[in-house]
Amino acid sequence: MLARPPARLAVYVPALVGGGAERAAAVLASGFRAEGREVRLFVDFLAEENRDFLDPGVAVTPLGPSHAASVRALARHLAAGRADVVLGVGGAANVKLAAAQAIAAAQALARVQAPRTRVPIVLSYHGRSDVGRGRLGLTAFTLAPLLTRQAAATVCVSQSLVRHLVEEWRGAAARVVSIPNAIPVEEARPASSEAQLRAREPVILTAGRLAPEKDFATLLRAVARLPAPARLVILGEGPERAALEGLARDLGIAGRVALPGYRPSPWDSYAQARVFALSSRSEGFGNVVVEALASGLPVVATDCGGPREILEDGRHGALVPVGDVEALAAGIARALDAPGDPVPRRDRAARFATRRVVGDYLALLDAAAAGAVRAS
């Protein structure tokens, strides 16, 4: 019997704007191509923030800037059989991809076409419902009982997010799996020893969108409790920039805080820091935590979901309560004074290396394309 050819893959994300899910889409598409697969990336519109993470050999197909236009175009591509399976990345993509699949299937039925024209889809959730999802993103949770049964499978980027989707939003438990985000840890410039970390300036690094769920205000208040010359660098852009700059001035630490904006490739910044801090109220995963570990940095993170799993319940970094200024400041102070051995952190980060995670996704996508994973 002839072996079944590898599935032709497509990834759908609204755009490669700045964000963890968007970066994950680019990294996965590139990883699929690196494994020799035919890959197409569907986007509503072109954006540049995460384009550097996308292999130039991945075909990019813009669908249209409006929700209606992009769903109709995506349905046409599904009906035309442009891929054997399509992966949606993020809540909005989940809703629109499921709608496009239903439209394509209805059109095929109206033309009395074979059922095989129904291209299987795999959905993915990258954050909780209570954090900056937008209207379509929240709809992806409201419709979770339907979406998780329509899709061949649904991926959550952490076990905590699986529990959130299944227990709080009634997603189909048997059809939801956990696969972490793929992180290009091979690009890190890791510290080789604790002595090397101690020799660096006392720079505390953090990264993320300047938005309420990242709770950088708590981090600023924690840094204000630390003596000079400790400094904070916040990588990212967003609507809270002015408020955070104002708070830094009010706390008297404006001269010790830098907000250089979004950095598509942050590895140089990690290589100059002594400590990484994460102050989020909620994280479905926490790409930046893995990046910090890959760079050998000690991590102090709020116990906000995904970071607990990445840090293995505190084995590879310190976990502090969400919103606790004193605990966050104390954890950072300890890490600055004793940054520890970077080698176990780098070993832990290897679990999330692109090739390993891509392999997990390929196994799932191939099974979906072959019909080994079936919708109820």
N, C-alpha and C positions, 0 to 999 in steps of 0.2 A: 504494500500500500504506500502510495506517495505521501510524504510528510506534508502537513498543511503549511502553506507559506505564512511567514510572519504577518500579523495584522498590520494594516495601514492605519496610522494613528492620526488623530486630530486633537488639538487642545483649544478650548474656547475660554477666553478671558475678555472682559469688556475692553480693556486697554492696558498697555504696559506702563501705567502711571506709577508714581512712587508708592510703594506699599509692599508688605511681606507676601501677600497672596499673589500679587502681580509678578514679583520677583520669582516666586516659586514656579509660576507658569512658564516663565522664560527658561529657568534652569531645567525644569522637567523636559520641555520640548527639545532643548539642546541635548540633554542627556539621552533622550530617545534616539535622536539622530546619531549621537556618538556610538550607540549600540547597533548602528546599521539600519535603522528603521526609516521608512518613508513617513515624514511628519509634516503636518500642516497646522499653522496657528491661525485661528479665527479671532478677529478683534472687531469691535464696533468701529473704532477709529485708531489712527496711528498716534503713538506717544513715545517720547524718547527716554523718560526717566530710567526705565529698566531695560532699554534696548541693548545695552552693552552686555547683558547676560544672555542674549539670544544668539545662537549660532547663525551666521549669515546664510547658511545653507538651508535653514528652515523657511519654507514658503509661508508668507504672511498674506492673509486675505482679509481686507477690510470689508465689513458687512453693511455699514451705514450708521450714522450717528444717533438716530432716534431708536427707541426701544422697538417700535413697530417695524421699522425698516430692517433692523438687524435680525429680528426673529424671522421675518419673512425670508430674508436672504439665507439665513442659516437653515431654514426648512428646505429651501431649494437645493442647497449643497447636500443635505442629508438625503433627500429624494434622489439626487443624482449619484449617490454612492461614492462621494469623494473620499470617504474613509470607512474602515470596517468597525470602528468604535471611536467615540468622542468623549473626551474628559472635560467636564466643566470645572472651572476653578473659581470658587467664591460664591456667596449667596445669590447675587444678582445673576451670575452666569448659570447657576443651577436652575433658577426659575425660567430663564429665557431658553435655555437648552431643552428643558423638558417641554416647554410650549412648542418649540420648533419641531421636536420629535413627534409630538401629537399631531401637529399640522401636516407634517410629511406623511405620517401613517394614514391620516384621514384622506389626504389627496390620493395616495396610492390605492386605498380601498375604493375610492370613487372611480378610479380608472381600472378597477378590477385587476390590479397588479398583484404579484406574488407577495406573501407576507415577509419574505426576506428583505424587502425594501425598508423594513423598520430597523434602522441602524441602532444598535445598543448604545446606551450612554452610561457613563460613570460620573457621579457628582462628587463634589468635595466641599467641606466646610472648614474654614480657616480661623474662625473666631466665634465667640459666644454671641447670643442674640442681644445682649444688653450693652454692646459696645459698638457704637458708630456704624451700624449696618446699613442705614438708609432704608427707604421704603421697600425696595425690592429685596434687599438683604434680609429685612425682618420677615417679609413674605416667605422667604425660603424656610424660615422656622415655622411659621404658621402652617405652611403646606407640607411640613416634613412627613406627616403620616402618608400623604399621597406621593410625594417626590421619592421617598426612599423605597417605595414599592414599585414605582414606575421605572426607576433606574435599575440597571443590572447590579450595581453595587454603589454604595456611598462611602466615601473616605472622610474620616475626621483626623486632624493632624495630631491629636493626643487622646489618651484614654479619658481624660477629664472632659474633653469636648464630646466624646462618644456618650458619656453619661448624661451630659447636658442635653444632647439631641434626643436621646432615647427616653430618659426619665422625665424631662421637663416638657418635651415637645412631641412625644409619642412617635418618634421615628421607629422604623421596623428594625428591631435589635438584631435579628438574624441576617440582616442585609447591610449592616454598618460595620466597617472595619477601621482600624487605626493604622495609619502610615504617617510617619513624621515628615516634615518638610526636608527636602534635599538642600544641603548647604555646601557650597564649593570650598570645603575646608582646605583643599589642596592649595588654595591661593593664599592662605594665611602666612604671616611672617612670625612664627611663634617664638616666644622667649625660650631659651634653652635651660635656664636655671633660676632659682630664687635670687641668686646674687645679681643676675642680669635685671630682674624686676626691681630689686632694691636700688639699683644704680639709676633708675629712671626718675625723672621729676615726679612729685606726688600728684599726678594727673588722674582724675576720676573721669571715666568716659561713660556716656550713655548714648542711646540712639533710639529714634522713633519719631512718629509724627507728633508735631506739637499740638496735641489735642487732649481733652480732659481725661480720657481713659489711661493715658500714660502717666498722669499725676506727677509731672515734673515739678509742680509747686512743692510737693512734699520733699522731693529730692533737694530742691534749692534750700528749703528750711533745714534739712539735715546737713548740707554743706556749710551753712551759716554757723553751725555748732562746732565745726572743725577749725582748728587753728590754721592760719597762713603758714606755709605757702601752698597748702592744698588747693587745687583748682579743679573746676568742672568744665567739661566740654560736652555739649549736647548736639549730636548730629541729627538733623531733621528739619523739616519745614512744616508749617501749619498755622491754623487760625489763632493759636495762643501765643505767638511770638511776642507781640507787644505786651501782653499781660505778664509773661515770664520775665521779660526785660525789666518791666516796672517793678516786679516783686524782687528781683535781684538788687535793684537800686534801693528799695525800701529796707532790705535786709543788710545793706552795706557791703555786699559782696560783688557788685557789678564788675569790679576790676579782676575778680577771680573766676568769672563765668564767661565762656565763649559759646556763641551759637552760630557756627559757620555755615549752617544750611544742610541740605540733603547731599549725601555723598554716595553715588552709585557703587563705588568701590571703596569700602571703608578700611581696608586692611592696614594702610599706613597709619591711620588714627589709632587702631588697636596696638600697633607696634610701638607707639609713643606713650601709651598709658600704663599706669601701674595697677589700676583696679577698674573693674566694670561694675556699674550699679544699674539695677532695673527697679523702677518705682511704680510699675503699672498696677492699676486696679484689677485688670483682667487680661489674660493672655491665653489664646487658644493653643499656642505653641511657644514661640519666643525665639525667632531666628537669631536675634542678636546675642542671646545667651550662648547658643552654639558657637557663633563667631568668636565670642570672647573666650570660650573654652579652647577653641582651636588655636587661638593666639596665646594660650597659656596664662591668661589673666585670672586672678581670683575674682569670683562673682559674688555679689551681694544682691539678692533679688527678693522682691515681695512674693509671698506665697499666694500667687494669683492664678493658678491653674497649670498651664503647660510647663513653666520653669521647674516646678517640683519634680516632674517626670524627667526632664533633661538632667537635673542635678541629682537624680536618684535619692529623693527625700533628704537632701542636704549633704550627701556624701561628697559631692564635687563642688559645693559652694554653700554659702550661708543663705538661709531663708528667714525672712522677717515678716511680721504681720503687715498686711496692707494698711497704708496710711499712718504707720507708726514712725514719727519723725525720730524719736530717741533711739529706737531699735535700729533704724536704718543708719543713723549717724554712728552709732556704736559699732555696727558691723563693718562699715566703711573704714572707720578708724583702725580696727583690728587688722583689716586686710592691707591697709597702707603700711602698718608697722611690720606685719609678718605676711608677705604675699604668698609664701608657700611654694611647693614644688609644681612647676607647670606641666610636667610629663603626664601624670594621671589625667589631667584635664584634657590634654591633647588626645590621649587614648580614648576618652569618653566621647569627644567630638567626632572621632572617626566613625562612630555608629551612624552618624547622620550624613556621611559623605555622599556626594551625588550618585556615584555609581551604585552604591549599595541600595539607596532608596529607589533609584530608577529601576533596579532589578525587582524590587517589591511591586512597584507600579506595573511593570511589564507583565509580571505573572498574573496580576489581576485583570489588566486590560486584554491580554490574550485569552484568558478564560471567558471574559465577557464577549469578545468577538466570536469565540467558538461556540457560544451558547451554553457553556458549562455553568455560568451564573445566569439564572433566569428570573425575570420579573414575575411577581405573583399576579 
